[in-house]
Amino acid sequence: MFKISIVESADQRRLVLEGRLISPWTAEVERAWRDAAEGLDGRKLIVDLTNITLISSDGERTLSELMREGAKFSGRGVLTKHVLKQLARRWACKL
């Protein structure tokens, strides 16, 4: 199971991902990212990975692509933080 939600506030839009970040859901994440990036009116766009339970290699590829496009991430899990740090090093991106 996988769920994508958008949470709006005055200063940011959060793309909240829940479940297993695997194919075919990775294509949905990319589509949701592009849709959410429209009409921000100066607000930040944050990809929230707090409730991700698994990241496949396809999921890592998707996160890498979003990172290269300037995505900012939030998440609490040790594995999620480790994956994000590894991807940031690999692509020389800031978290």
VENNORUR-V493077 format. One record per helix or strand. SS is the DSSP state (alpha for helix, beta for strand). FROM is the first residue (numbers start at 1). LEN is the number of residues. If there is no record, write none. Layout:
# VENNORUR-V493077
ss: [SS;SS]
from: [FROM;FROM]
len: [LEN;LEN]
This chain:
# VENNORUR-V493077
ss: [beta;beta;alpha;beta;alpha;beta;alpha]
from: [2;12;25;44;57;72;78]
len: [7;10;12;12;12;3;14]
